[in-house]
Amino acid sequence: MKRDPSLDRLFGAILQLESPEECYAFFEDLCTIKELADMSQRLDVAVLLSDGLSYQKIMDRVDVSTATIGRVSKCLNHGAGGYQSAIKKLKENEA
């Protein structure tokens, strides 16, 4: 993805949010409910893939298609490393 001043501003704003409540308010204003659901499902899929679950087990847990799982898997394994970085930090904070 090419860096862009508008994206820099967006990411900077997100990084300034300090609580889940602030995130809920910001993202509720920024995104549609469907967009948020899609993004959260993709992260769920990435976490489950990183845990080694099969496509079928993921579909049993998350209401997504095999196409979505495949796209997430491609990004997880050959993308920019964003999913991997986020998942690592989530797991570190869970411990």
Backbone atoms as SQL, in Angstrom:
CREATE TABLE atoms (id INTEGER PRIMARY KEY, chain TEXT, resi INTEGER, resn TEXT, atom TEXT, x REAL, y REAL, z REAL);
INSERT INTO atoms VALUES
  (1, 'A', 1, 'MET', 'N', 0.844, -1.163, 0.000),
  (2, 'A', 1, 'MET', 'CA', 0.000, 0.000, 0.000),
  (3, 'A', 1, 'MET', 'C', 0.897, 1.236, 0.000),
  (4, 'A', 2, 'LYS', 'N', 0.552, 2.162, -0.824),
  (5, 'A', 2, 'LYS', 'CA', 1.312, 3.396, -0.923),
  (6, 'A', 2, 'LYS', 'C', 0.946, 4.330, 0.232),
  (7, 'A', 3, 'ARG', 'N', 1.966, 4.917, 0.842),
  (8, 'A', 3, 'ARG', 'CA', 1.710, 5.887, 1.922),
  (9, 'A', 3, 'ARG', 'C', 0.990, 7.088, 1.354),
  (10, 'A', 4, 'ASP', 'N', 0.127, 7.626, 2.184),
  (11, 'A', 4, 'ASP', 'CA', -0.730, 8.721, 1.742),
  (12, 'A', 4, 'ASP', 'C', -1.014, 9.604, 2.959),
  (13, 'A', 5, 'PRO', 'N', -1.012, 10.928, 2.816),
  (14, 'A', 5, 'PRO', 'CA', -1.273, 11.802, 3.974),
  (15, 'A', 5, 'PRO', 'C', -2.618, 11.529, 4.657),
  (16, 'A', 6, 'SER', 'N', -3.624, 11.208, 3.881),
  (17, 'A', 6, 'SER', 'CA', -4.935, 10.916, 4.489),
  (18, 'A', 6, 'SER', 'C', -4.882, 9.632, 5.306),
  (19, 'A', 7, 'LEU', 'N', -4.213, 8.609, 4.779),
  (20, 'A', 7, 'LEU', 'CA', -4.061, 7.366, 5.552),
  (21, 'A', 7, 'LEU', 'C', -3.195, 7.594, 6.780),
  (22, 'A', 8, 'ASP', 'N', -2.131, 8.391, 6.632),
  (23, 'A', 8, 'ASP', 'CA', -1.300, 8.722, 7.798),
  (24, 'A', 8, 'ASP', 'C', -2.139, 9.378, 8.887),
  (25, 'A', 9, 'ARG', 'N', -3.041, 10.296, 8.496),
  (26, 'A', 9, 'ARG', 'CA', -3.912, 10.976, 9.462),
  (27, 'A', 9, 'ARG', 'C', -4.853, 9.978, 10.121),
  (28, 'A', 10, 'LEU', 'N', -5.445, 9.094, 9.312),
  (29, 'A', 10, 'LEU', 'CA', -6.356, 8.076, 9.846),
  (30, 'A', 10, 'LEU', 'C', -5.645, 7.190, 10.851),
  (31, 'A', 11, 'PHE', 'N', -4.492, 6.649, 10.455),
  (32, 'A', 11, 'PHE', 'CA', -3.757, 5.758, 11.355),
  (33, 'A', 11, 'PHE', 'C', -3.281, 6.501, 12.596),
  (34, 'A', 12, 'GLY', 'N', -2.880, 7.755, 12.425),
  (35, 'A', 12, 'GLY', 'CA', -2.475, 8.560, 13.581),
  (36, 'A', 12, 'GLY', 'C', -3.630, 8.756, 14.547),
  (37, 'A', 13, 'ALA', 'N', -4.815, 8.994, 14.002),
  (38, 'A', 13, 'ALA', 'CA', -5.998, 9.164, 14.861),
  (39, 'A', 13, 'ALA', 'C', -6.295, 7.872, 15.616),
  (40, 'A', 14, 'ILE', 'N', -6.208, 6.742, 14.928),
  (41, 'A', 14, 'ILE', 'CA', -6.464, 5.453, 15.578),
  (42, 'A', 14, 'ILE', 'C', -5.460, 5.210, 16.696),
  (43, 'A', 15, 'LEU', 'N', -4.205, 5.525, 16.435),
  (44, 'A', 15, 'LEU', 'CA', -3.173, 5.309, 17.448),
  (45, 'A', 15, 'LEU', 'C', -3.354, 6.210, 18.673),
  (46, 'A', 16, 'GLN', 'N', -4.090, 7.294, 18.529),
  (47, 'A', 16, 'GLN', 'CA', -4.324, 8.199, 19.658),
  (48, 'A', 16, 'GLN', 'C', -5.478, 7.746, 20.557),
  (49, 'A', 17, 'LEU', 'N', -6.294, 6.816, 20.071),
  (50, 'A', 17, 'LEU', 'CA', -7.416, 6.336, 20.881),
  (51, 'A', 17, 'LEU', 'C', -6.885, 5.556, 22.069),
  (52, 'A', 18, 'GLU', 'N', -7.472, 5.784, 23.241),
  (53, 'A', 18, 'GLU', 'CA', -6.894, 5.256, 24.468),
  (54, 'A', 18, 'GLU', 'C', -7.739, 4.209, 25.183),
  (55, 'A', 19, 'SER', 'N', -8.911, 3.915, 24.671),
  (56, 'A', 19, 'SER', 'CA', -9.752, 2.938, 25.360),
  (57, 'A', 19, 'SER', 'C', -10.662, 2.253, 24.348),
  (58, 'A', 20, 'PRO', 'N', -11.176, 1.089, 24.728),
  (59, 'A', 20, 'PRO', 'CA', -12.148, 0.443, 23.843),
  (60, 'A', 20, 'PRO', 'C', -13.363, 1.336, 23.575),
  (61, 'A', 21, 'GLU', 'N', -13.786, 2.101, 24.573),
  (62, 'A', 21, 'GLU', 'CA', -14.927, 2.982, 24.392),
  (63, 'A', 21, 'GLU', 'C', -14.656, 4.019, 23.317),
  (64, 'A', 22, 'GLU', 'N', -13.437, 4.602, 23.327),
  (65, 'A', 22, 'GLU', 'CA', -13.080, 5.565, 22.288),
  (66, 'A', 22, 'GLU', 'C', -13.043, 4.893, 20.919),
  (67, 'A', 23, 'CYS', 'N', -12.555, 3.659, 20.865),
  (68, 'A', 23, 'CYS', 'CA', -12.523, 2.924, 19.602),
  (69, 'A', 23, 'CYS', 'C', -13.936, 2.659, 19.098),
  (70, 'A', 24, 'TYR', 'N', -14.818, 2.208, 19.980),
  (71, 'A', 24, 'TYR', 'CA', -16.201, 1.972, 19.578),
  (72, 'A', 24, 'TYR', 'C', -16.812, 3.238, 18.995),
  (73, 'A', 25, 'ALA', 'N', -16.645, 4.358, 19.662),
  (74, 'A', 25, 'ALA', 'CA', -17.243, 5.615, 19.194),
  (75, 'A', 25, 'ALA', 'C', -16.658, 6.039, 17.848),
  (76, 'A', 26, 'PHE', 'N', -15.334, 5.985, 17.729),
  (77, 'A', 26, 'PHE', 'CA', -14.682, 6.415, 16.494),
  (78, 'A', 26, 'PHE', 'C', -15.085, 5.526, 15.323),
  (79, 'A', 27, 'PHE', 'N', -14.989, 4.202, 15.511),
  (80, 'A', 27, 'PHE', 'CA', -15.287, 3.299, 14.420),
  (81, 'A', 27, 'PHE', 'C', -16.775, 3.254, 14.087),
  (82, 'A', 28, 'GLU', 'N', -17.635, 3.508, 15.071),
  (83, 'A', 28, 'GLU', 'CA', -19.070, 3.596, 14.786),
  (84, 'A', 28, 'GLU', 'C', -19.356, 4.778, 13.869),
  (85, 'A', 29, 'ASP', 'N', -18.638, 5.872, 14.078),
  (86, 'A', 29, 'ASP', 'CA', -18.799, 7.038, 13.215),
  (87, 'A', 29, 'ASP', 'C', -18.134, 6.829, 11.854),
  (88, 'A', 30, 'LEU', 'N', -17.018, 6.123, 11.828),
  (89, 'A', 30, 'LEU', 'CA', -16.212, 5.979, 10.618),
  (90, 'A', 30, 'LEU', 'C', -16.742, 4.915, 9.664),
  (91, 'A', 31, 'CYS', 'N', -17.202, 3.792, 10.201),
  (92, 'A', 31, 'CYS', 'CA', -17.540, 2.620, 9.386),
  (93, 'A', 31, 'CYS', 'C', -19.008, 2.251, 9.528),
  (94, 'A', 32, 'THR', 'N', -19.474, 1.483, 8.555),
  (95, 'A', 32, 'THR', 'CA', -20.802, 0.900, 8.695),
  (96, 'A', 32, 'THR', 'C', -20.689, -0.322, 9.614),
  (97, 'A', 33, 'ILE', 'N', -21.811, -0.757, 10.124),
  (98, 'A', 33, 'ILE', 'CA', -21.828, -1.952, 10.965),
  (99, 'A', 33, 'ILE', 'C', -21.307, -3.147, 10.179),
  (100, 'A', 34, 'LYS', 'N', -21.660, -3.250, 8.901),
  (101, 'A', 34, 'LYS', 'CA', -21.194, -4.352, 8.045),
  (102, 'A', 34, 'LYS', 'C', -19.683, -4.298, 7.867),
  (103, 'A', 35, 'GLU', 'N', -19.122, -3.118, 7.643),
  (104, 'A', 35, 'GLU', 'CA', -17.669, -2.995, 7.501),
  (105, 'A', 35, 'GLU', 'C', -16.950, -3.443, 8.766),
  (106, 'A', 36, 'LEU', 'N', -17.463, -3.024, 9.912),
  (107, 'A', 36, 'LEU', 'CA', -16.852, -3.440, 11.180),
  (108, 'A', 36, 'LEU', 'C', -16.968, -4.938, 11.391),
  (109, 'A', 37, 'ALA', 'N', -18.129, -5.497, 11.069),
  (110, 'A', 37, 'ALA', 'CA', -18.312, -6.942, 11.210),
  (111, 'A', 37, 'ALA', 'C', -17.345, -7.686, 10.296),
  (112, 'A', 38, 'ASP', 'N', -17.199, -7.217, 9.060),
  (113, 'A', 38, 'ASP', 'CA', -16.288, -7.871, 8.122),
  (114, 'A', 38, 'ASP', 'C', -14.849, -7.815, 8.623),
  (115, 'A', 39, 'MET', 'N', -14.421, -6.658, 9.110),
  (116, 'A', 39, 'MET', 'CA', -13.046, -6.529, 9.600),
  (117, 'A', 39, 'MET', 'C', -12.807, -7.404, 10.823),
  (118, 'A', 40, 'SER', 'N', -13.757, -7.411, 11.748),
  (119, 'A', 40, 'SER', 'CA', -13.565, -8.224, 12.954),
  (120, 'A', 40, 'SER', 'C', -13.579, -9.713, 12.609),
  (121, 'A', 41, 'GLN', 'N', -14.413, -10.115, 11.643),
  (122, 'A', 41, 'GLN', 'CA', -14.419, -11.515, 11.218),
  (123, 'A', 41, 'GLN', 'C', -13.093, -11.897, 10.571),
  (124, 'A', 42, 'ARG', 'N', -12.525, -11.008, 9.760),
  (125, 'A', 42, 'ARG', 'CA', -11.233, -11.307, 9.129),
  (126, 'A', 42, 'ARG', 'C', -10.148, -11.501, 10.175),
  (127, 'A', 43, 'LEU', 'N', -10.156, -10.674, 11.204),
  (128, 'A', 43, 'LEU', 'CA', -9.169, -10.850, 12.268),
  (129, 'A', 43, 'LEU', 'C', -9.415, -12.169, 13.004),
  (130, 'A', 44, 'ASP', 'N', -10.676, -12.485, 13.271),
  (131, 'A', 44, 'ASP', 'CA', -10.996, -13.775, 13.904),
  (132, 'A', 44, 'ASP', 'C', -10.448, -14.932, 13.064),
  (133, 'A', 45, 'VAL', 'N', -10.647, -14.850, 11.748),
  (134, 'A', 45, 'VAL', 'CA', -10.161, -15.900, 10.851),
  (135, 'A', 45, 'VAL', 'C', -8.642, -15.976, 10.913),
  (136, 'A', 46, 'ALA', 'N', -7.977, -14.843, 10.897),
  (137, 'A', 46, 'ALA', 'CA', -6.511, -14.836, 10.958),
  (138, 'A', 46, 'ALA', 'C', -6.012, -15.481, 12.245),
  (139, 'A', 47, 'VAL', 'N', -6.654, -15.184, 13.360),
  (140, 'A', 47, 'VAL', 'CA', -6.259, -15.778, 14.639),
  (141, 'A', 47, 'VAL', 'C', -6.457, -17.293, 14.595),
  (142, 'A', 48, 'LEU', 'N', -7.596, -17.723, 14.091),
  (143, 'A', 48, 'LEU', 'CA', -7.877, -19.158, 14.039),
  (144, 'A', 48, 'LEU', 'C', -6.928, -19.876, 13.077),
  (145, 'A', 49, 'LEU', 'N', -6.614, -19.252, 11.937),
  (146, 'A', 49, 'LEU', 'CA', -5.632, -19.838, 11.024),
  (147, 'A', 49, 'LEU', 'C', -4.268, -19.948, 11.694),
  (148, 'A', 50, 'SER', 'N', -3.882, -18.911, 12.420),
  (149, 'A', 50, 'SER', 'CA', -2.576, -18.948, 13.088),
  (150, 'A', 50, 'SER', 'C', -2.543, -19.999, 14.186),
  (151, 'A', 51, 'ASP', 'N', -3.716, -20.363, 14.707),
  (152, 'A', 51, 'ASP', 'CA', -3.815, -21.439, 15.699),
  (153, 'A', 51, 'ASP', 'C', -3.859, -22.816, 15.047),
  (154, 'A', 52, 'GLY', 'N', -3.865, -22.845, 13.703),
  (155, 'A', 52, 'GLY', 'CA', -3.812, -24.114, 12.986),
  (156, 'A', 52, 'GLY', 'C', -5.149, -24.760, 12.681),
  (157, 'A', 53, 'LEU', 'N', -6.250, -24.039, 12.840),
  (158, 'A', 53, 'LEU', 'CA', -7.558, -24.630, 12.569),
  (159, 'A', 53, 'LEU', 'C', -7.782, -24.793, 11.076),
  (160, 'A', 54, 'SER', 'N', -8.547, -25.809, 10.720),
  (161, 'A', 54, 'SER', 'CA', -8.893, -26.068, 9.323),
  (162, 'A', 54, 'SER', 'C', -9.964, -25.073, 8.867),
  (163, 'A', 55, 'TYR', 'N', -10.099, -24.970, 7.541),
  (164, 'A', 55, 'TYR', 'CA', -11.135, -24.102, 6.984),
  (165, 'A', 55, 'TYR', 'C', -12.506, -24.496, 7.528),
  (166, 'A', 56, 'GLN', 'N', -12.791, -25.804, 7.594),
  (167, 'A', 56, 'GLN', 'CA', -14.099, -26.257, 8.056),
  (168, 'A', 56, 'GLN', 'C', -14.347, -25.840, 9.506),
  (169, 'A', 57, 'LYS', 'N', -13.348, -26.003, 10.358),
  (170, 'A', 57, 'LYS', 'CA', -13.521, -25.612, 11.760),
  (171, 'A', 57, 'LYS', 'C', -13.701, -24.104, 11.885),
  (172, 'A', 58, 'ILE', 'N', -13.013, -23.347, 11.041),
  (173, 'A', 58, 'ILE', 'CA', -13.174, -21.890, 11.067),
  (174, 'A', 58, 'ILE', 'C', -14.584, -21.520, 10.625),
  (175, 'A', 59, 'MET', 'N', -15.084, -22.156, 9.559),
  (176, 'A', 59, 'MET', 'CA', -16.447, -21.870, 9.096),
  (177, 'A', 59, 'MET', 'C', -17.482, -22.251, 10.142),
  (178, 'A', 60, 'ASP', 'N', -17.179, -23.267, 10.951),
  (179, 'A', 60, 'ASP', 'CA', -18.093, -23.653, 12.027),
  (180, 'A', 60, 'ASP', 'C', -18.142, -22.592, 13.129),
  (181, 'A', 61, 'ARG', 'N', -17.047, -21.850, 13.298),
  (182, 'A', 61, 'ARG', 'CA', -16.964, -20.860, 14.374),
  (183, 'A', 61, 'ARG', 'C', -17.301, -19.443, 13.930),
  (184, 'A', 62, 'VAL', 'N', -16.958, -19.121, 12.673),
  (185, 'A', 62, 'VAL', 'CA', -17.139, -17.757, 12.161),
  (186, 'A', 62, 'VAL', 'C', -17.962, -17.848, 10.883),
  (187, 'A', 63, 'ASP', 'N', -18.933, -16.998, 10.742),
  (188, 'A', 63, 'ASP', 'CA', -19.825, -17.019, 9.577),
  (189, 'A', 63, 'ASP', 'C', -19.143, -16.352, 8.381),
  (190, 'A', 64, 'VAL', 'N', -18.210, -17.101, 7.759),
  (191, 'A', 64, 'VAL', 'CA', -17.478, -16.596, 6.597),
  (192, 'A', 64, 'VAL', 'C', -17.400, -17.691, 5.537),
  (193, 'A', 65, 'SER', 'N', -17.113, -17.269, 4.311),
  (194, 'A', 65, 'SER', 'CA', -16.977, -18.212, 3.205),
  (195, 'A', 65, 'SER', 'C', -15.551, -18.727, 3.126),
  (196, 'A', 66, 'THR', 'N', -15.383, -19.801, 2.356),
  (197, 'A', 66, 'THR', 'CA', -14.030, -20.301, 2.124),
  (198, 'A', 66, 'THR', 'C', -13.206, -19.275, 1.360),
  (199, 'A', 67, 'ALA', 'N', -13.856, -18.465, 0.526),
  (200, 'A', 67, 'ALA', 'CA', -13.135, -17.422, -0.209),
  (201, 'A', 67, 'ALA', 'C', -12.523, -16.405, 0.761),
  (202, 'A', 68, 'THR', 'N', -13.279, -16.016, 1.772),
  (203, 'A', 68, 'THR', 'CA', -12.755, -15.073, 2.769),
  (204, 'A', 68, 'THR', 'C', -11.605, -15.702, 3.530),
  (205, 'A', 69, 'ILE', 'N', -11.760, -16.950, 3.924),
  (206, 'A', 69, 'ILE', 'CA', -10.682, -17.630, 4.641),
  (207, 'A', 69, 'ILE', 'C', -9.447, -17.695, 3.756),
  (208, 'A', 70, 'GLY', 'N', -9.631, -18.000, 2.493),
  (209, 'A', 70, 'GLY', 'CA', -8.513, -18.067, 1.563),
  (210, 'A', 70, 'GLY', 'C', -7.798, -16.737, 1.406),
  (211, 'A', 71, 'ARG', 'N', -8.557, -15.647, 1.310),
  (212, 'A', 71, 'ARG', 'CA', -7.949, -14.316, 1.193),
  (213, 'A', 71, 'ARG', 'C', -7.176, -13.960, 2.455),
  (214, 'A', 72, 'VAL', 'N', -7.751, -14.258, 3.604),
  (215, 'A', 72, 'VAL', 'CA', -7.057, -13.979, 4.863),
  (216, 'A', 72, 'VAL', 'C', -5.801, -14.834, 4.965),
  (217, 'A', 73, 'SER', 'N', -5.906, -16.091, 4.577),
  (218, 'A', 73, 'SER', 'CA', -4.746, -16.984, 4.622),
  (219, 'A', 73, 'SER', 'C', -3.625, -16.459, 3.732),
  (220, 'A', 74, 'LYS', 'N', -3.981, -15.989, 2.541),
  (221, 'A', 74, 'LYS', 'CA', -2.980, -15.440, 1.625),
  (222, 'A', 74, 'LYS', 'C', -2.276, -14.238, 2.260),
  (223, 'A', 75, 'CYS', 'N', -3.040, -13.349, 2.865),
  (224, 'A', 75, 'CYS', 'CA', -2.448, -12.182, 3.530),
  (225, 'A', 75, 'CYS', 'C', -1.621, -12.591, 4.742),
  (226, 'A', 76, 'LEU', 'N', -2.119, -13.551, 5.482),
  (227, 'A', 76, 'LEU', 'CA', -1.413, -14.016, 6.675),
  (228, 'A', 76, 'LEU', 'C', -0.059, -14.608, 6.310),
  (229, 'A', 77, 'ASN', 'N', -0.010, -15.335, 5.210),
  (230, 'A', 77, 'ASN', 'CA', 1.213, -16.040, 4.828),
  (231, 'A', 77, 'ASN', 'C', 2.109, -15.273, 3.859),
  (232, 'A', 78, 'HIS', 'N', 1.519, -14.370, 3.072),
  (233, 'A', 78, 'HIS', 'CA', 2.303, -13.700, 2.039),
  (234, 'A', 78, 'HIS', 'C', 2.049, -12.197, 1.991),
  (235, 'A', 79, 'GLY', 'N', 1.425, -11.652, 3.003),
  (236, 'A', 79, 'GLY', 'CA', 1.089, -10.233, 3.008),
  (237, 'A', 79, 'GLY', 'C', 2.190, -9.382, 3.618),
  (238, 'A', 80, 'ALA', 'N', 1.805, -8.235, 4.103),
  (239, 'A', 80, 'ALA', 'CA', 2.747, -7.255, 4.639),
  (240, 'A', 80, 'ALA', 'C', 3.157, -7.541, 6.088),
  (241, 'A', 81, 'GLY', 'N', 2.571, -8.565, 6.708),
  (242, 'A', 81, 'GLY', 'CA', 2.914, -8.910, 8.080),
  (243, 'A', 81, 'GLY', 'C', 2.024, -8.255, 9.120),
  (244, 'A', 82, 'GLY', 'N', 0.995, -7.550, 8.663),
  (245, 'A', 82, 'GLY', 'CA', 0.108, -6.857, 9.598),
  (246, 'A', 82, 'GLY', 'C', -0.678, -7.783, 10.496),
  (247, 'A', 83, 'TYR', 'N', -1.245, -8.828, 9.901),
  (248, 'A', 83, 'TYR', 'CA', -1.971, -9.796, 10.723),
  (249, 'A', 83, 'TYR', 'C', -1.034, -10.429, 11.746),
  (250, 'A', 84, 'GLN', 'N', 0.129, -10.858, 11.294),
  (251, 'A', 84, 'GLN', 'CA', 1.062, -11.533, 12.194),
  (252, 'A', 84, 'GLN', 'C', 1.460, -10.629, 13.355),
  (253, 'A', 85, 'SER', 'N', 1.740, -9.381, 13.066),
  (254, 'A', 85, 'SER', 'CA', 2.120, -8.431, 14.114),
  (255, 'A', 85, 'SER', 'C', 0.984, -8.229, 15.112),
  (256, 'A', 86, 'ALA', 'N', -0.225, -8.039, 14.598),
  (257, 'A', 86, 'ALA', 'CA', -1.377, -7.819, 15.477),
  (258, 'A', 86, 'ALA', 'C', -1.672, -9.040, 16.323),
  (259, 'A', 87, 'ILE', 'N', -1.613, -10.224, 15.715),
  (260, 'A', 87, 'ILE', 'CA', -1.893, -11.456, 16.449),
  (261, 'A', 87, 'ILE', 'C', -0.852, -11.679, 17.534),
  (262, 'A', 88, 'LYS', 'N', 0.399, -11.442, 17.218),
  (263, 'A', 88, 'LYS', 'CA', 1.463, -11.588, 18.217),
  (264, 'A', 88, 'LYS', 'C', 1.205, -10.680, 19.416),
  (265, 'A', 89, 'LYS', 'N', 0.843, -9.429, 19.158),
  (266, 'A', 89, 'LYS', 'CA', 0.581, -8.492, 20.258),
  (267, 'A', 89, 'LYS', 'C', -0.668, -8.880, 21.034),
  (268, 'A', 90, 'LEU', 'N', -1.694, -9.355, 20.349),
  (269, 'A', 90, 'LEU', 'CA', -2.902, -9.804, 21.054),
  (270, 'A', 90, 'LEU', 'C', -2.570, -10.964, 21.982),
  (271, 'A', 91, 'LYS', 'N', -1.802, -11.924, 21.489),
  (272, 'A', 91, 'LYS', 'CA', -1.465, -13.098, 22.302),
  (273, 'A', 91, 'LYS', 'C', -0.555, -12.725, 23.464),
  (274, 'A', 92, 'GLU', 'N', 0.351, -11.784, 23.270),
  (275, 'A', 92, 'GLU', 'CA', 1.220, -11.317, 24.355),
  (276, 'A', 92, 'GLU', 'C', 0.394, -10.660, 25.456),
  (277, 'A', 93, 'ASN', 'N', -0.635, -9.906, 25.069),
  (278, 'A', 93, 'ASN', 'CA', -1.482, -9.227, 26.057),
  (279, 'A', 93, 'ASN', 'C', -2.432, -10.179, 26.759),
  (280, 'A', 94, 'GLU', 'N', -2.725, -11.330, 26.139),
  (281, 'A', 94, 'GLU', 'CA', -3.587, -12.323, 26.773),
  (282, 'A', 94, 'GLU', 'C', -2.842, -13.097, 27.858),
  (283, 'A', 95, 'ALA', 'N', -1.540, -13.206, 27.689),
  (284, 'A', 95, 'ALA', 'CA', -0.732, -14.014, 28.624),
  (285, 'A', 95, 'ALA', 'C', -0.521, -13.321, 29.946);
